[in-house]
Amino acid sequence: MAQTGGGKGGDGKGGGRGRKGQPRREKGVGVDGLHVRVKKKGRSLKESSRRWLERQLNDPYVQRAKAEGHRSRADYKLIEIDDRYHILKKGQRVIDLGAAPGGWCQVAAARTGSSEADMRVVGIDYLDIDPLPGVTLLKMDFLDGKAPACLMEALGGAPDVVLSDMAAPTVGHQRTDHLRTMHLAEVAADFAMSVLRPGGHFLTKTFQGGTEGELLGSLKKRFRSVHHVKPPASRAESVELYLLARDFKGGESGGG
């Protein structure tokens, strides 16, 4: 199961005629100005790939991420959620599950003041992640039984915030994709409730489509408030939602 929270980057610059057998980009007038259209020559580009590339080229969040030095458009999902709910504060400890390509760790480090001298953010993913200042990165599958202990050892104390943008690789069957990602959300929630400090927060990706009643019930028992959140950076056509559980009550196996 892939544990990646980042979207794929895109090149927002227009272009002319491509090389033989390559897609050609044309500029057309769109709602917000120039709109890049990708034209297919021959059979070199599948229609689904053409649509994805065109969407990336015209996505304002992709352009903003490149301009502002973020690793992916997904960074703005966390930024927008935190701007509204203020879950990240200076001096906090943060764990990011499924951290590749590292954007959420980057945002967390900036907002908590994590530094090389005082590392307060730990990210984990089985995918490679380029180093980030103020962040400890573990190349490891979060579903590995050793992962929780490794995370806690690397962090050096109970976290104030646990983030998860994990999603299983999609297979094209909506029900199956939903269940696989919901399983990751449930595992992430179990981990968060076992390690968070009282008063801490948990944020995880889910998919619309039900079957999350048990997860919601568990979170509502252990946190003082639980919200569904869909930040503006989450594409309108996407079925993804985020569950934000705030103010962990502690007790049982929670951190302290």
LINTAPE-V831939 format. One record per residue. RES is the residue in one letter. SS is DSSP state (H for helix, E for strand, L for the rest). OMEGA is omega in whole degrees, -180 to 180 (* if undefined). NEAR is the number of other C-alpha atoms within 8 Angstrom. Layout:
RES_SS_OMEGA_NEAR, RES_SS_OMEGA_NEAR
This chain:
M_L_-180_5, A_L_179_9, Q_E_-178_16, T_E_-178_13, G_L_-172_14, G_L_172_14, G_L_180_7, K_L_-180_7, G_L_179_9, G_L_178_9, D_L_-174_7, G_L_-177_11, K_L_178_5, G_L_-179_8, G_L_179_9, G_L_-178_7, R_L_-180_6, G_L_175_10, R_L_-178_6, K_L_177_5, G_L_-178_9, Q_L_179_10, P_L_178_12, R_E_179_12, R_E_177_13, E_E_177_11, K_E_175_10, G_E_-178_8, V_E_177_7, G_E_-178_7, V_L_-176_5, D_L_180_5, G_E_-178_6, L_E_178_8, H_E_-178_11, V_E_177_13, R_E_-180_9, V_E_178_12, K_E_-177_9, K_L_175_11, K_L_180_11, G_L_-179_6, R_L_-174_7, S_L_-175_9, L_L_177_11, K_L_-179_7, E_H_179_6, S_H_178_6, S_H_178_8, R_H_180_12, R_H_180_9, W_H_-179_8, L_H_180_10, E_H_179_11, R_H_179_8, Q_H_-177_13, L_H_-175_13, N_H_-178_11, D_L_-179_9, P_H_178_6, Y_H_175_9, V_H_179_15, Q_H_-179_13, R_H_179_9, A_H_179_13, K_H_-177_10, A_H_-174_7, E_H_175_6, G_L_176_6, H_L_-174_11, R_L_177_12, S_L_177_14, R_L_-179_16, A_L_179_13, D_H_-175_14, Y_H_174_9, K_H_178_12, L_H_179_10, I_H_-178_9, E_H_178_11, I_H_-179_11, D_H_177_10, D_H_-178_7, R_H_-171_6, Y_H_174_6, H_L_180_8, I_L_-179_8, L_L_-178_10, K_L_180_8, K_L_175_7, G_L_-179_8, Q_L_171_11, R_L_-174_13, V_E_172_14, I_E_179_13, D_E_-178_14, L_E_-176_15, G_L_-164_16, A_L_-176_20, A_E_5_14, P_L_174_12, G_L_-175_13, G_H_180_14, W_H_175_12, C_H_179_14, Q_H_179_12, V_H_-179_11, A_H_-180_12, A_H_-179_15, A_H_-174_8, R_H_177_10, T_H_-178_13, G_L_178_8, S_L_-176_15, S_L_179_11, E_L_-180_8, A_L_-177_5, D_L_-176_7, M_L_-178_12, R_L_179_15, V_E_177_16, V_E_176_16, G_E_180_15, I_E_175_16, D_E_175_17, Y_L_175_12, L_L_177_9, D_L_176_8, I_L_176_11, D_L_-177_6, P_L_178_6, L_L_177_9, P_L_177_8, G_L_-177_13, V_E_171_17, T_E_-177_10, L_E_178_9, L_E_175_10, K_E_-172_10, M_L_175_10, D_L_-180_10, F_L_180_12, L_L_173_5, D_L_-177_7, G_L_-180_6, K_L_-172_6, A_H_-179_11, P_H_-180_9, A_H_179_7, C_H_178_8, L_H_-178_12, M_H_178_10, E_H_-179_8, A_H_-177_8, L_H_177_15, G_L_179_6, G_L_-179_7, A_L_180_12, P_L_172_15, D_L_-178_12, V_E_170_15, V_E_180_14, L_E_175_11, S_E_173_14, D_L_-178_12, M_L_173_16, A_E_178_13, A_L_176_11, P_L_-178_7, T_L_178_6, V_L_178_6, G_L_176_5, H_L_-169_7, Q_H_-178_6, R_H_180_7, T_H_179_8, D_H_180_13, H_H_-177_12, L_H_-178_9, R_H_178_10, T_H_177_13, M_H_177_11, H_H_178_8, L_H_179_11, A_H_-179_13, E_H_178_9, V_H_178_8, A_H_180_11, A_H_178_12, D_H_179_8, F_H_-178_9, A_H_-178_11, M_H_178_13, S_H_-174_9, V_H_-175_12, L_L_169_18, R_L_171_13, P_L_-176_11, G_L_-178_10, G_L_-175_12, H_E_180_14, F_E_179_13, L_E_-179_12, T_E_173_14, K_E_170_13, T_E_174_12, F_E_173_11, Q_L_178_8, G_L_175_6, G_L_-179_5, T_L_179_6, E_L_-178_7, G_H_-180_7, E_H_178_7, L_H_179_9, L_H_180_9, G_H_180_8, S_H_-179_8, L_H_-179_11, K_H_177_11, K_H_-171_7, R_H_179_10, F_E_-177_12, R_E_175_11, S_E_179_8, V_E_-177_12, H_E_162_7, H_E_-178_8, V_E_171_9, K_L_-177_8, P_L_180_8, P_L_-179_8, A_L_174_10, S_L_-175_10, R_L_-176_6, A_L_-178_5, E_L_-179_4, S_L_179_6, V_L_-178_6, E_E_171_10, L_E_172_11, Y_E_173_12, L_E_179_13, L_E_177_12, A_E_-174_15, R_E_174_13, D_E_180_11, F_E_-176_15, K_L_-178_9, G_L_-179_14, G_L_-177_6, E_L_-176_4, S_L_-178_8, G_L_-180_13, G_L_179_13, G_L_*_8
